[in-house]
Amino acid sequence: MEQLDYPSLIKIYKEERASRELTQLPDDFYPTLVRLLEQTKNKSRSSKTIGNYIQYENLQLAAKAIVEQRIQKVITFGLLLERDAIRKNYLLREEKELLEKFLNLLEEFTLNNQIHELFHRREKLRVVMTSDVPEYIGNDGKTYGPFQSGYVVELPIEEARYLIENNLAKEE
């Protein structure tokens, strides 16, 4: 990468902020950024001038903003697009790793939720209403009813059992 300095970092920051897409950066951007931050920090400590300290603080803020914007874009692209549709040529090596880990984690989370639903699926029971029942909120927080006597309805087992136990319905 060509020399990275404060003015070029601010330029990158502005371009990254202005674009909805990832901006093109050299492959060694992150290691070069870390070196620049370390050099500026050391310079700030050794010279102890307020100007160098302010430049270091501003450099840190700009670097943090660039990294956060790029991470947000990588994750957003990962959620919205297929893996191959992402403009991988603009993803830096570290960002490709982040994206792959994120997508794998997302896939695992989705799979775990599907498995959880399979094991905790609420069975339903068909009942015939023996009395009129006004609208009510069930144990699961959902609204049921109103039901008229003679209606056949399919309800979660807990709700059906409650109605049967209270002589408001009978099993079909």
N, C-alpha and C positions, 0 to 999 in steps of 0.2 A: 504494500500500500504506500502511496505517496505520503509524505509527512502529514500527520494529523496534528493540528494545532487548534487553539481556541477559535479563531475565525472560521476555520473549516468545519469544526464541530457545530458551531452555531448555524452555519449554512445547512448542514445535514439535519439539524433539529428542525429548522424552518421547512425544509422540503418534506420531511417525514410527517410533520403536523399538517401540511397542506394537502397531502396525498391520502386518498383512501386505500391505495395499494401500498405494498412494501416498496420502498425506494431501493434502487440498486446500490449496494455497498460492496467494497472489496471483501474477499473471503477472510482476510485477517483483521477485520474491523474490530472485533471484540478484544483480542489480545493487544492490538495497537491502542485501543481506548484505555485499557487497564494500564499500559505503560505510560500513556500521557497523564493519566490521573496520578500515578505514583510520582512521576517527574515533577508535576506541578505542585503536588503536596510537599515534596522534599524542598523544592524551591521556596515555597511559602514559609516553611519552617525555618529554613536556613537564613533567609533574608529578613524575616520578621517585619516586612513592610505591609501596611494595610492593603495596598494595591494588589500585591501578590496573593494575599489571603482572600480578597474579594474575588479575584480571578479564579482561584481554586474553588471557592464556594459556587460560583456561577458555572464553572466547568462541571462540577459534580451534579448540579441541578439539571443542566442540559443533558448530560450523559444519562442520568436516571430517567429523564423524560423520553429520550430516544429509545432506551431499552424497554421501558414500559409500553410505549406506543407500538413498538415492533412486536412485543409479546402479545399485546391485545389483538393486533392484526392477525398474528399467526393463529391464535386461538379462535378468533372470529372466523377466519377462513376455514379452519378445521371443522367448525360447527356447521358452516353453511355450504361448504363445497366438498366434492369428492376428493380423495387424496391426490389423484392424478391431475385434477383440474387446477390445483394451486400452482401458481407461478413459481415453481421450485427453483428456477434459475436465480430468483432474487432472495431466496432463503439462504441465510448463512448456515454453515455446518451446525452451529449450536442451536439455531432455530429449527433446523430439520430434525434434530434430536428431540427438541422440546415438542414439536408437532407430533412426531411418532409416539412419544411417551403419552402425550395428551390424548391422542386418538385411541391408543391401546387402553388407557384408563377409562375413557368414555365408553369404549366397547365393553370392557369388563363390567362397568357400572350398569350399563343397559342390560347385559346378560344376567347379572345378579338380580336386577329388579324383575326380569322376566321369570327367573327361577323362583324368587320370593313370591311372586304372584301365583305361580303354579301350586306352591305348597300352602299358601294362605288364601287360596281362592274360596270365596264364600259360596257354599252350595245354596241352591234355591229350592223352595218347596212350593208346590201349587196347593192353594187352599180355596175353599168356598166360603164366602162371607156369610155368617148366620145372622148378623146384625148390621145395621148401618154404623159406619165408623167415620168420624170426621177426620180431616187432615191432621196428621200428627208428625212429630219429629222422632225418629227411631233412635236406637242406641248408637248407631253409626253416624248420627248427625244428619242423615238424609231425611227428606220429607216424604211421607207416604200418605195415600188417600187423597181425597175422601173415597170411601168404598160404600156401595149400597149392598144391602142384603141380597144374596144370590149371585153376586159377582164372583167370578173365578179369577184369582190373581196369583202371580208368581212372586214370592218375596224371599229375601234372605232367610235362612233357617231360623235365626234368632227372632226375627220379627214374626214369622209365621208361628213359631212355638208360643210366643207371647200372646198372640191373638187366640190361638187354640186354648191355651191355659186359662184365658179369661172369658171363654165361651163366646168369643166374637167371630170365630171361624172354625171350620173343621177341615181335616185333610181331605183332599180330593181323591 
